[in-house]
Amino acid sequence: MMKVERKYDPEFSTCVPLLEWLEAPRRRIKKIPVNIVKSRDNLIRFSDTQINLARWLTWEQQTPGIAKESSSALVHAAKMLAAFHQIAQQPELKHTISIAELPAVTWSGEGILASGLINSADWCEAYFCAVITRDEASMDTLANFPVALIKQSGTKAGPVSYLLVEVFQAYHHKKDNFPSLLQETMSAAVAQNDDWALGIAMGYLETFAALTTDIGFDFNEVLAKNLVHQEKYRMNAADKDVVPVASFLPIELLGMACMWHDKGNTVTVESDSLPRFLIEGTYL
């Protein structure tokens, strides 16, 4: 087994205690059944809250109770994110959304794209959140969301960001051009030559290539390497005194680890950022 230790230290004993970091998302989640009916955009806000909770829970002792709480948060987040994309894809229609035990809500998608609440980075997180929770319906919804609509978002991105979405969608749909598109996107990331393209996008692409192709990459070695590199990127990118929360649970890399496991392989990387119960789908 390859043990990957996190470099970031939240200093719970001298700064903000872990229980305080957990208190706010837990409080908001308790109010979701009441507040979800108030605004369509709460689907995004509450999915962020759920993922944020799961990230902070990686610092807790991983008891069955914590594992179930984390799994439940991600299950709800995946469904909320998929529903939001579904609404945006046909904005002129009224969509009734029913998620688990929450009240059913009905909204149109008018104005979502202009608001920028759907974008390439959030699509990737949404898709791999669905992968982690083995939510095939949500995966299908996201895989069928046109990249052309993402490009219409008020939140703009570079070409590599959109190509990433195309790569993951091509693999999902088993398209013949997947290998060439993967190579094209890797070349584009190198050409873009900035910290995000080389540290994040290339990390996703390398790990996905090791997962999906037979080009000589060892999946676990590539996963371990990019887990380290991406935590470093998140720490360096964060402003002073800003916690790099995204590094606590790297959704895309974790999703790929889940896919590797579900192919019948062994994930030999051990890290608090890759909870074993999520890789194995224990509490889904």
C-alpha positions, 0 to 999 in steps of 0.5 A, spaced: 500 500 500 502 507 498 500 511 504 500 519 502 500 523 507 496 530 507 501 536 508 496 541 510 495 542 517 488 545 519 491 546 526 484 545 530 487 545 537 490 552 536 485 555 531 478 553 529 476 547 532 473 541 527 467 541 530 466 549 529 467 547 522 462 542 521 457 546 525 455 550 520 454 545 514 450 541 519 446 546 521 444 548 514 443 541 512 438 540 517 434 546 514 434 544 507 427 541 507 424 547 509 429 552 505 429 548 498 423 550 496 425 558 497 429 558 491 431 554 485 439 556 486 438 553 492 440 546 489 447 549 487 448 552 494 446 546 498 450 541 494 456 546 495 454 545 503 453 537 502 460 537 499 463 542 504 461 537 509 463 531 506 470 534 505 471 537 513 468 530 515 475 527 512 478 530 518 474 526 523 475 519 526 472 515 520 466 511 524 460 508 521 456 514 523 461 519 520 461 514 513 454 514 513 453 522 514 459 523 508 456 518 504 449 521 504 451 528 503 455 526 497 448 522 494 444 528 495 449 533 492 450 529 486 442 529 485 442 536 486 447 538 481 444 533 476 437 536 477 440 543 476 443 541 469 437 538 467 433 544 468 438 548 465 438 544 459 431 545 457 430 552 460 423 554 457 420 548 461 417 547 468 421 541 471 419 537 477 424 535 482 424 530 487 430 528 491 430 523 496 426 525 502 426 532 500 419 536 498 418 536 490 419 542 487 418 545 480 422 550 477 424 553 470 431 554 468 430 561 465 437 565 466 441 559 469 446 560 464 447 567 464 448 567 471 454 563 471 452 557 476 453 552 471 460 552 468 466 547 466 469 546 473 462 545 476 460 540 471 466 536 472 465 536 480 458 534 479 459 528 474 464 525 479 460 526 485 455 522 481 461 517 480 462 516 487 455 515 489 454 510 483 448 514 481 448 512 474 441 516 472 445 523 474 451 521 471 447 520 464 444 527 465 450 530 466 453 526 460 448 528 456 449 536 458 451 539 451 458 542 452 455 548 447 451 550 453 456 550 458 460 555 453 454 559 453 455 560 461 456 567 464 462 564 467 467 563 462 473 558 461 479 556 457 479 551 451 482 546 456 476 546 461 471 545 455 475 539 452 475 536 459 468 535 459 468 533 452 473 527 454 469 525 460 463 525 456 466 521 450 468 516 455 461 515 458 458 514 451 463 509 449 465 514 443 470 512 438 474 518 438 475 518 446 483 516 445 484 521 440 480 526 444 484 524 450 491 525 447 488 532 444 486 535 451 493 533 454 496 536 448 492 542 449 493 542 457 501 542 455 500 548 450 496 552 455 502 551 460 499 555 466 499 552 473 492 550 473 492 546 466 499 543 468 497 541 475 489 540 475 487 538 468 493 534 466 493 531 473 485 529 471 487 527 464 493 522 466 489 519 472 484 518 467 488 515 462 491 510 467 484 508 468 481 507 461 487 506 457 493 501 456 499 506 455 503 503 460 501 508 466 500 505 473 494 507 475 495 507 483 502 511 482 499 516 477 493 517 482 498 518 488 502 523 484 497 527 482 493 527 489 500 530 492 500 535 486 493 537 487 493 538 494 500 543 493 496 546 487 490 548 492 494 550 498 498 555 493 492 557 490 489 559 496 489 566 499 493 567 505 489 565 511 484 561 506 483 554 508 484 549 501 478 545 503 477 542 496 484 538 497 480 535 503 476 531 498 478 531 491 472 529 488 475 528 481 481 523 483 476 520 488 471 518 482 477 515 478 479 511 484 472 509 485 471 507 477 478 503 478 475 499 484 469 498 480 473 495 474 475 489 479 482 492 481 485 494 487 486 501 489 493 501 493 493 508 495 491 510 502 490 517 504 485 520 508 483 524 502 480 518 499 476 515 504 476 507 503 468 507 504 467 511 498 472 508 494 468 501 496 461 504 496 460 501 503 454 506 505 451 507 498 
